[in-house]
């Protein structure tokens, strides 16, 4: 049996589309669909009840709102399948998804399978994110654990993975992490895995939304979310005893939070009052995340403008940092206007 876990919060606009794609892909496969209504305030509960009422393979759990991690953990607590997958309520799967899971994971007895996805953007365009085909032994997993930033396709997202029950037995998502909890879970999974399989296939469709990290809207408490993610990630790793390997891991942490998280924090400033931007920028720079990471950041970003921006931020040249951001925002606005 394959257990599919869906956390759903105020998902009335998309949940029918999601479940319909699962029902189409189910065919003759033995599927257990577990949907957790995480305290929705819209019509989600009513829609889920109609799906569950005449389908024995669907189970719906209703609980107080606790967040994605808590909802997924509820699903894990009752899942009975030998293999477990996660699908988000606003996404869909292709009709060959379960054929693929059986062939690539179950038949091959894979502990953890990583696959690609299609990204459906707000403008309707589709970007296919394929992986390079790869197989990793325990020894090779130890090496990639030191360089998670270079293997983001492996560490990001739970929805592009198939997990064997034996691998994730006893593991749960960290409920204190509200952003990027998937990557913490995957770090812990790979600390146990003896074999990892990565394939290019893209049977999963991720739909960009206004609340996505990459969308152009203000994200409240983003710094606090990144700080919680950093603290959880530090605890999740089996830190190497070798000083050289430890430095490699510290450098990887630095690259992750400087090159990949910092741009989101800086671009978030465009949505607040101009008079408050400097104070917010100082708050970001004084965060323990960047106090810890910047001394270990040795990379050179390929984009010259971003290199200069990181350098100004690192050296606490706040006025210059804000000027560079202002220029960047202006250019982006001009480009958007030209495309329209």
N, C-alpha and C positions, 0 to 999 in steps of 0.2 A: 504493500500500500504506500501511496505517496500522500503525505499530509501537506496541505497548502494553507498557510496562515495569512489572513488579511486583517490588518488593523484599520478600522473605519471610524472617522470622526467628521461629522457634518459632510458626509459624502453623497448626499442625495443626488447631486448633479451628475455623478460619474459611476456610482456603484452598479447600476444596471449594466452599463457598458462593460465594466470589469468582469462581473459574474457571467454575463452572456458569452464573453470570449473564453472563459474557463469551461463553461458547459459545452461549447462548440469543440474545444480541444480535448475534452474528457474521453469521448468515443467509448471504447470498451475498457479503458484503464480503470483500475481500482483507486479511486481518488477520495480522500477525506478533506473536505473544504471546511475550515474553521474560520469564522468571521467574528471579530470582536468589535462590537459597537462600543466605542470608548466615550460614552456619555454624550452622544450627539444630541443637538438641540433642534435639528431640522427633521426632515421626513425619512432619514436613514433607517430608523428602527422599523417603520411601517413597511418600507421596501424590502428590508431583510426578512421580515416575517413572511411576506408573500413568497419569497424565494425558498425559505426553509420549510414552509407548510406542506409541500408535496414532493420534497426531494430528500430522501433519507441520507444522502451523502453530504448534505450541508448541515452544519451545526452553527448556531449563532449564540454568542455569549454577550450579555448586556452588563456593562459595569460603569462605575463612575469614571470620569475622565482622569486618566493618569499618564497620558502621553503614549507615543508610539512604542517605546521600549517596554513599558508596562503591559500594553496590549499584546505585543508579540510574546511576552513571557507567559501571559495567560494562555495563549495558544499553545505554547511549548509544554505547558503543564498538562494539557489533556491530549496532545497529539499522540497518535498510536502508530503512525507510519514508520517504515524502516528508513525512508528518506523524507526530508523536510525542505520545502521551498517557501519563500515569502513573496507576496505580491501586494503592491500598494493599491488602495481603493480607487485611485484616479488613473491607474495604468491598465494595460491590457496585455494579453499574450497571443501569439499566433496559433493557428489551429494545429500546428505540428509540435507544440511545446512539450506535451507529455510523451509523444513518440520519441522526441529528442532526449528527454530525461531518462527514459527507459534504456535507450540505446547507449547513451554516453556515460551515464552514471550507474544505473542499477545493474545492467548486464555486465558492465566492466568492473563492478564492485568498487567504485571510486569513493574515497572518503569525503572529498570536497571537490566539486566541479565549479569552475569559473567560466561563464560564457559572456558574450557581448550583448549589446542592446541597441535598439533604435531610439533616438531622441526626437520626439515630436515637439517642435518649437512653437512659440506663441503665434507666429505668423503662418503656421501650417507646414513649414518646411521640415524635412526629415534628415537627420544626420545619423549615419550608421557607425556605431562604435565597435569595431571588430577587435578581437585580441589576436596576438600571435600564438600559434599552436605551441604548447609546451607541456612537459611533464617534469615534476620536481620530486626528488627523493627527500628524505628527512634531512640529510646533510645540506642539500640545496635550499630547502626551506629555511634552514638556519641562516643561510647567507642572505636570502631576500628579506628576512625579518629585519636585517640591519639597514636595508635600503627600501623601505616601504614607499617612499615618495616616487621612486623610479618604477614601482609596480602598483600604481594607484588602481589599475583595473582589478587587481586582486584584493586590495584592502578596502576600497570604497564599495558601498552598497551591499545589502543582504539579498536584494531582489535579483541579482545576477549570479546567484550561487545555488547549488544543490548541496545539501549537507546530509551526511549519513547520521542516523540516530546515534550510533556508537561514538561518533566524533563529538557531538554536541551534548551528550549525556552529562547533566550537571552544570552546563554553561547557561548563562542567562544574559540578557541585555542589561546594561547599566542604566538604571532609571534616573540617575542624577545627571546624565548627559542628554541634553535636549537637541543637540546638533551633532551629527556625525557619529551617533552611537553604533552604527553598522561597522565602522572601521575598528572600533574597540573590540567588538564581538569577533571580528575576523582575525584580529591579532591573537586573541585567546584561542580561537579554533586552530590556527596554524601553529600555536605552541604545542598542540597535542598531535597534530596530523603527521602521519608517516609518509603520506603521498598526496600530491596535489596535481590535478589535471586542469589545464587551461585550453579552451577551444575558441575558435573565431565565430561560431554560429550566433545569430542575434534573434532569438525567438521572443524577446521581451520588448515591449513598447513603453517607454517612459515619456509621460506628457509633462512638458514644462508648464508651470503655473505662476500666477502672480506672486505667490509666497515662496517660490524657489529661491535658493541662495543666489542664483545667477540673474534673477529678474531685477528690473530697475525700480525697486520699491524699498522703502525704509524697513530695515529689520531691527526691531527693538531688542535690547539685551543681547546683541550679537557678541560683544566683547565678553560678557559673562558666560555665554554659551561656549565660546572658544576656550576660555580659561578652564571651564569644567571638562571640556574635551581633552585639553592638554594634561590636566591632573590625572584623569582616568587612563590616558594612554601611557603615562609614566608608570602607573601601577600595573598595567596589563602586560608589559613586556617582561620577559625573562632577561634581565640585564646581563650582558657578557662579563666574565671576569677579566678577560684580556683587555688591557688598556687601549690597545689599538682598535679592537672591535667596538669598545665603548665609545671611543671618539668618532668612529664611523657612524654609530647610531645617534650620537648627539648632533653630529653634522646633518644627518638626515632629518632629525626633529627640526633643526633650525631651518632647513630648506623648506620643509612642509609649512611651518607657521609664518615664515617670512615671504616666500614666493607665492604660496597658494592661499593662505588665510588673510594675510595683511592687505592684499588688494581689495577684498570684500569689506574689511573694516574701513579702509580709507575711502572707498567709493560710497560707503554708507553715509559719510559726512555731507555729501551733496544734498541730502534730504533734510538737514537740520539748519537752523538759523545761522547765517554767516558769522554772527558775533559769538556763537557758541562753539564754532569749529575748532579754534585753537585749544580751548580747554579740553575738548573731547580728544583731540589729537595727543595732547600731553598725557591724558589718562591712558590712552592706548600704549604710548611709549613707556610709561611707568608700570604697565602691567607686568606681573611676574613672568608671563609667557615670553615677552620680548626682552626682559632683563636676563632671562636664562638662555634664550635662543641666539640673540645677536652676537654674543662672544664666540659662538661656534659656527657662525655663518661665513663660509669661505667661498661659496659659489659665485659665479659671474653670470647673471641673467643674460640671455641672448639679446634682449631688447635694451638698447642703450638708455632710453628714457626711463625704463623701470629700474635699471641699475642706479641711475642718478637719484631717482626718487627714494629707493631703499637707503642709499648712502646718506641723503639729507635727513631722512627719518632716524636712521641709526645715530647720527651725530647731533640729534636734537635741534636741527635747524628748522624750526617749526614754520616760520614765515615762508622760507624757501619751499618747504614741502607743500604748504597750502597753495603757493603760487603755481607750482608744477601741476598740482591736482586741478586747479582752476583752468589752466591751459588745456589739460587733458579732457575735462568735462566740456569745455567750449568746442574743442575739435570733434568730440563725439556728437554733440548737438548739431554741429554743422553737417557732419556726415549723414546723420539721420534725416536732416532736412533735405539734403541733396538726393537721398534715396527716395524720399516721398515725392 
